Amino acid sequence: MEVQYISVGDYYIQDLTLPEEPRPTYQCLTGRIVS
């Protein structure tokens, strides 16, 4: 489950390259899980 979240966040930002709004949200989630 944790791995899925990180994968989705990284993939979403790298593939879609969303604006700055969703970018920080995904980064925070990924960093939290990684920590």
Residue pairs with C-beta under 8 A, 6 or more apart in sequence:
2 33
5 29
5 30
5 33
6 30
6 33
6 34
9 26
9 27
9 29
9 30
10 30
12 18
12 22
12 26
13 23
13 26
13 27
18 26
